[in-house]
């Protein structure tokens, strides 16, 4: 059974590209465009990894990371935070919220 990754990003193109790349590597990938959709999805599955964008249409991915760390079922699940904004403050807030890794979207291009 393939490891399950949840990608949360409001950019449809980015979600699609990440999904294709990860599926080619053998992962199962579920995507969500916002926090509300992500929470509905997360309530029904147990992912092996979360990939979260910081700036979402209905909130902040850092706050979502914090919420994932509060939940028993996702407390120890790795969280990777992606953002176009890679200033020191964003990176620090992501790590303090419980992110396992922070990557700038510019590193992907």
LINDA-V101049 format. One record per residue. PSI is psi as a letter, one per 20 degrees, with the letter a starting at -180 (999 if undefined). OMEGA is omega in radians with two decimals (999 if undefined). NEAR is the number of other C-alpha atoms within 10 Angstrom. Layout:
BEGIN
psi->PSI omega->OMEGA near->NEAR
psi->PSI omega->OMEGA near->NEAR
END
This chain:
BEGIN
psi->p omega->-3.09 near->6
psi->q omega->3.04 near->11
psi->q omega->-3.07 near->12
psi->p omega->3.12 near->19
psi->p omega->3.06 near->22
psi->p omega->3.12 near->23
psi->p omega->3.13 near->25
psi->o omega->-3.13 near->27
psi->p omega->-3.13 near->26
psi->i omega->3.11 near->20
psi->o omega->-3.09 near->15
psi->g omega->-3.12 near->12
psi->g omega->3.13 near->10
psi->g omega->3.11 near->15
psi->g omega->-3.11 near->20
psi->g omega->-3.13 near->14
psi->g omega->3.13 near->11
psi->g omega->3.13 near->15
psi->g omega->-3.14 near->20
psi->g omega->-3.12 near->15
psi->g omega->-3.13 near->12
psi->h omega->3.12 near->15
psi->h omega->3.07 near->15
psi->h omega->3.11 near->10
psi->j omega->3.04 near->10
psi->j omega->3.12 near->13
psi->q omega->2.93 near->17
psi->p omega->-3.04 near->18
psi->p omega->3.00 near->21
psi->q omega->-3.12 near->18
psi->q omega->3.08 near->21
psi->q omega->-3.11 near->21
psi->i omega->-3.09 near->18
psi->r omega->-3.08 near->23
psi->g omega->-3.11 near->21
psi->g omega->3.11 near->14
psi->h omega->3.13 near->13
psi->g omega->-3.13 near->19
psi->h omega->3.07 near->14
psi->g omega->3.13 near->11
psi->g omega->-3.09 near->16
psi->h omega->3.12 near->18
psi->i omega->-3.06 near->9
psi->i omega->-3.13 near->8
psi->r omega->3.08 near->12
psi->n omega->-3.10 near->15
psi->r omega->3.07 near->19
psi->i omega->-3.13 near->17
psi->q omega->3.00 near->19
psi->p omega->3.00 near->25
psi->o omega->-3.01 near->23
psi->p omega->2.96 near->28
psi->q omega->3.14 near->29
psi->g omega->-3.06 near->24
psi->o omega->-3.14 near->18
psi->q omega->-3.05 near->18
psi->h omega->-3.10 near->14
psi->k omega->3.11 near->12
psi->b omega->-2.99 near->13
psi->p omega->3.12 near->15
psi->h omega->3.09 near->25
psi->g omega->3.07 near->25
psi->h omega->3.08 near->16
psi->g omega->3.08 near->22
psi->g omega->3.11 near->28
psi->g omega->3.13 near->17
psi->g omega->3.11 near->15
psi->h omega->3.13 near->23
psi->h omega->3.11 near->19
psi->h omega->-3.07 near->13
psi->p omega->-3.13 near->10
psi->g omega->-3.04 near->9
psi->i omega->3.13 near->14
psi->j omega->-3.08 near->19
psi->h omega->-3.06 near->15
psi->j omega->3.13 near->15
psi->p omega->3.13 near->17
psi->q omega->3.11 near->20
psi->p omega->3.06 near->26
psi->p omega->3.14 near->20
psi->p omega->3.08 near->27
psi->q omega->3.05 near->26
psi->q omega->3.00 near->20
psi->h omega->3.14 near->13
psi->o omega->-3.09 near->15
psi->k omega->3.09 near->15
psi->r omega->-3.07 near->10
psi->h omega->-3.12 near->9
psi->g omega->-3.14 near->10
psi->g omega->3.12 near->16
psi->g omega->-3.12 near->22
psi->g omega->3.13 near->13
psi->h omega->3.12 near->13
psi->g omega->-3.13 near->24
psi->g omega->3.11 near->19
psi->h omega->3.13 near->13
psi->i omega->3.10 near->19
psi->j omega->3.11 near->22
psi->p omega->3.10 near->24
psi->h omega->-3.06 near->17
psi->q omega->3.02 near->14
psi->p omega->3.07 near->20
psi->p omega->3.05 near->16
psi->p omega->3.09 near->16
psi->h omega->3.12 near->15
psi->h omega->3.10 near->11
psi->i omega->-3.09 near->9
psi->i omega->-3.06 near->7
psi->999 omega->999 near->5
END
